[in-house]
Amino acid sequence: LQTRMQSLQPDPKAQYRSVFEALRRMVLTEGFWRPLRGINVTVLGAGPAHALYFACYEKMKKSLSDVFQQGGNSHLANGIAGSVATLLHDAVMNPAEVVKQRLQMFNSPYSSVLGCVRTVRSTEGLGAFYRSYTTQLTMNVPFQALHFITYELLQEHLNPLRLYNPGSHIVAGAVAGAVAAAATTPLDVCKTLLNTQENTALSSLNIRGHLSGMANAFSTVYQLGGLPGFFRGVQARVIYQMPSTAIAWSVYEFFKYFLTRQALEKKP
């Protein structure tokens, strides 16, 4: 839904006024499973990407907190740790994101993940899978900095003793995701344009070849949609990120608690 709603010049059959209308029309006209298109490539990339992400975050947060605020919780350390962890996460997820978004576009010419990978590689080269990497980082570094700082700040108020508390993890995760998602929507619209190389939008501005670079993406979005164009799909993005970050944090905190307790019980 987010990918469709961020389209700058959508097909008349894919122009939606709200998230609910987009979902209803997609299911009725394209089939029940259409909204889940691209889930397989997302699942394949998410495992290793999140393993690197949280491992790097925990290690750097601990190391930097000792430097900035001995024995305490440093918001600066949390922000830096989240930003560096994003470099590893996006290196794995960017190619998966390119394939996923191309599969999700209206009237996508790709019928499968492998078919999309082969076509993009043969027609645009391997660089196409990282064309939006710098934009993705430009978006995700502030996103994750805001995300982690907000989460840790809320934990200080909701769960000051830092015990395993599922309710606080879900609430803090959801709010942190919503704040970060809304603030970084303009960059996400640019990333979607770079990933999908939306033909109708580029042709209308007589852009030949493939669009590359954040500056070009910003300029194209502004020419086609003005300032409101940078916030296309913001509602869908926030609705997506709230449960996504709530689930990620609650599952992560559970396994952190479970594995730590097991390790302590095994100690003599």
N, C-alpha and C positions, 0 to 999 in steps of 0.2 A: 504493500500500500504506500509506504513511504517513497519508494523508488518511482512508482507511477505518479504520485502527487507532486514530485519534484521535477517532472518533465516540463521543460520550458515552452515547448510548442507541441502539446499532445494531439494525437489523432482525435477528431470529433467524438469518436466512440469511447475515448478514454479521458474525457474531461469530467472531473468529479468536483462536487461542491463540498463534500464532507467525507470523513473517514468511513462512516457507516454506509453512505451511498456508494463509495468506491468498493467496499467489501461486498455489498449486496449485488451490484451490477457485475462485478468480476465473477462471483459464484454463479449467477443466473446465466450470463452469456458465455463464460469460458470454462465452467465446470467447478465442482466442489473443491478439487485439489489445487486449483490454480494459485490461490494465495500462498501455498506452501512450496511453490516452485523455487528451486535453488537451495532447499534445506539440506540436501545431501552434501553439497560442497561446503556449506557452512559448518556442518558437523565435523567433516574431515579436517578442516582448518582450525576449528575452535579448540580442540583438545590440546595439541602442542602449543598453540598460541597462548592459551590461558595458563598452561603449566609454566612457560617461560615468564609470563606476565606477573603472576603472583609470587613465584620464587624470587625473581629480581626485586619486586617491590618489598617483600619482607626483609631480604638481606640488606638492601640499601636503606630502608627506613630505620632499621636497628643501628646500622653503622653511622648514618648521618645524624640521628637523634642524639647519639653519644657525643657527637662533635658540637652540635648546635645547642643542645639542652641536656646536659648530663643527667641521666636517670629520669627524664621527663618525656613528654610527647611534644615534638616540634612540628608545627604546621608547615614550616618551610621544608623540613626533611620529608614530610609526607608528600608534599607537592613535587619536590625534585625526584623522589623515588618513583612516584607514579608516572612522571614524564619520561624517565629513563626506561622504565618497564615497557612503556608504549612503543619505543623504538624496536624492541624485540618482537612484541606482539604484532605490530603492523607489518613487519618484514615477512611474517608467515601469513597473515590474513589478507594482505593487499591483493595477491593474485586470486584468492578465493572470492574476494569482494567484487573484483572485475567480472568474473564468470557469473557470479550470482546475480548481479544487477543486469547483465546482458540477457540472462534468461528471464528476468522478471519484467522486462519492458513489454509494452503492448505490441502484439504481432511480432514477437521476437523470432528471428529467422533460425534460431538455434533450437534443436530438438533434444539435446542431451549435454551433460557436462563435458564429456570427452569430445563431442562434436564441436562445442564452443571453443574449447582449448585448442584443438587442431586448426580450426578456421582462423582464430585470432593470431595464432603463432605463424601460420603460413601467409596471411595477408598483411599483418601489421608488425610482425616480429615479436621476440620475447620481451622487448622493452614496453610493449603495450600493457603487460601485466603489472608494471610499476610506474606507468605514466602518471598516476594520481598519488604516488607514494609521498611526495613532498607535501602535497595538499592534505593528504590523509594525516600526516604528522603534524602539519600546521593546525589542523582541526583537533586531532586527538591529544596532542600535548597539553593545550589549555583545557580540553575536555577532561582529561584524566587528572590534571592538577586540581581543577575545580571539584571534580568527583571525589577524589581522595580527601581533600581538605574538608569538604562539606561532610563527608561520611565520618571522618575522625572527630570533627567538631560536634556533630550530633551525638556521637557515641559518648563524648565527655559529659553531655547533659542527660542522655537517656540511660547510659550504662557506665557511670563513673568508675565503678570497680573493675570494669572490663572483664566481667564474667561471661560465660556463654549464655546469651539471652536472645533466643530466636526472634522475639517481637521487636526488640531494638534494632537487630540486624536488618530485618525486613523494612522497617520504617525508614531507618537512616539510609539504606541502600536505595529505596525508591525515591526519596526526596533528593538525594545527591545526584541520582541519574537524571531526574527531571530538570534540576537547575543547570547541570552541565549540558544537557541536550538542547534546551531552549537557547542557551547562550552561544552555542557553536553551530546552530542551524545554517547560517550563511555559508560557512565553510563546507558543510555537508552537501549543500546544493551544488557548489562548485565541484566537489569530488564526484558526485553523481554524473554531472555533465562530462567530466574527463573519463570516467569509467565507461559510460554508455556511448559517447560520441554521437549524440542524438542527431540523426541525419537531417530531419526537417528543420530543426533549430539552426544548424550550421549552414544549410543551404540558403536559408532566408537571409543570412548575412553575407552570402557569397564567400563563405570560408571553404577553401579547398584543402584536401588532405585531412590530417588529424589534428585536433586541438591538443595542445600540450602546455603545461605550465600554469601555475596558480594565477599569475597576472592576466593571462589570456582568458582563463575561465571566469575570473571576476568581471573583466570587461564584457565578455559575451553575455553573462547573466544580467548585467546591468542594462545592456543594449536591448535585450529581449524582454525583460520584466521590470526594469527600474528597481527601486529599493524594495518594493513588496516581493519581487522575484527571489530575493535572498532568503525569504522566510516561507517559501513554498514547502508544504509538507511538515511544518513545525508541529502541528497537532499530532500527526501520525508518529513523528519522531519522539515526542515526549511520551505518548501512549505506549510506544514500543520500549523505550529505555527504562521506564519506571519498573515494570515487572522484570525486565531483563537484569537490571542491576540489583534489584531486590533478591531475585533468585540466585544470582552469582554470589552475592555476599553471604546470604544465609547458608548456601551449600558449602561455600569456602570456610566460613566460621565453624560450621558443624564438623567438617573433616579436620580442621585445625584443632578443635577441642577434643575430638575422638582420638586422633593419632597422638596428641600430646599426652592425654590421659593414659593411653596404652603404654607409651614409652615410660611414663612415671611409674606405672604399676609393675613394669618389668625390672625396674632398678632395685637392687638389694637394699 
